[in-house]
Amino acid sequence: MMKKLIAIIPNSESMKKLEPPFEDLNPHDKHLAYCAMDTMMTYELYDILNSKLIPPHRQTYEFERSLLAPVMTMMKRGFRIDMAKRDEALLFCRDKVSSLTSTLDSLTEAVFGHKLNCRSHIQLKKLFYQELLIKEYTRSVKGVVKVSLDRNTLEKISACYARARPFCQLILKIRDYEKQEQTLKKALSPDNRWIAGYNVAGTDTGRWSSADNPLRHSANIQNIDPKIRKIFTADEGRILAYCDLQGAEARVVAYLAQDEKYIKAVEESDVHTMVATLVFGLSGDRADADRIYYRDFSYRDLAKRCAHGTNYGGSARTLASSLKLETKVVAGFQRMYNRIFPGIKRWQDAVARQIQKHGYLDTPMGRRRIFNDRLYSDHTVRKAIAYGPQSVVADIISKGLVKIYAELEPEVWVHAMIHDALVLSFEEEKIDKLLPSVLNLMTFPVEIEGRQMIIPVDADVGHNWGKYKGAETGETNLKGLRPYDLLIQ
């Protein structure tokens, strides 16, 4: 490895001199010596690579460097965990797993004369593909075709085979509660805080990725099940604020596509209700859009999910598979959608031509992505179409974080970034002063295709990260998040 590095750094005289024998060093000194060499290699590689950065890449690099201070603070601060609520949730999940497993065992014993270990892939294959006589579902993993019984497969089987539906539903519920249990059992810091790790350069779009903290405390915080978010609480005397960019990706798509009708939909109304109104000929009222259209989907649900997939070049067949709908339902939506908003298809075609001619895309925020895949493949084109909106939103939320950290820390603590939202806290009595300042710093214009776009920010506040639930719901969380306007009434 050392020789390979020296080969790509031909002028690195210090590296050549430091190709050592370390045999005479004790283990501790040897460890220090290797760490020192790693540091030197990084430093000398930086000098060489830094000189080769073109302006768009240098801008991105400097921006991501500016994120390190708030990121390190967030990774050190973490989230306070309510241990009593965690233990209560853990016990609830275990009881649900036990109860559902007992029901599944009773069902399989009554029908097939044996119990089922639903964690055993072998037993599951026997149940579905031999005893229930379901045609085998397979998937390719790195070129190897394997029999599948993952969530997507069980949902397909449940939809297509009535005789298998009770088994599928029980197994999926057991897996959901087991996943929640595993999250609740994650190791915390010594002072009972959830401390996640972040990677500000972990994706091609500029979105952050999250994983275990380097000190092995806790884990990814961006995919916490909403059902257990109430265990994440504000510190004593403080209140949490969940500040969320509203309709962010749809808004960016509208401006990139320069589709006047779509821009009007995202600027003047609830975009998903407006899309449902235009596509299905509804009255424009939210209650009308919330009426059930097909299965469990309301008109608004279908408009929201199908529009998002269509904006990113998804085919009717792919979206139908993902949403568990018939292809003809999605295809009918897409025909109307593309007729009403023709600018979106023109923008998608322009993106395809750009990468096929130049091999890269620049976003309105100045981030450049070079595409090294086959430029004419549908897969690459879909990635390129999604890149612009996703990257712009990621950079907007990151820029807001940098401004908040620079101007309001330590009065405002940033606890987490959740895709297009920030979770912050401040002293409760200062909420009327600090929350408007936070929202102001997160709201700023971005120039796209010659006009300014501003993404509005909504704020929910509460003493824990879960959603507020009153006594009438049957499951109370009176200290959960709710719109700030409701809290002050």
PyMOL commands that set and color helices and strands:
alter all, ss='L'
color gray80, all
select helices_A, chain A and resi 2-8+13-17+27-50+55-66+68-77+83-112+121-131+151-160+162-184+226-231+248-257+260-268+271-280+286-289+299-311+316-323+327-340+342-358+378-408+428-442+471-473+484-487
alter helices_A, ss='H'
color red, helices_A
select strands_A, chain A and resi 79-81+138-141+144-147+193-194+196-199+209-212+232-233+238-245+292-294+297-298+360-362+368-370+413-417+421-427+446-448+451-453+457-462+482-483
alter strands_A, ss='S'
color yellow, strands_A
deselect
rebuild
show_as cartoon
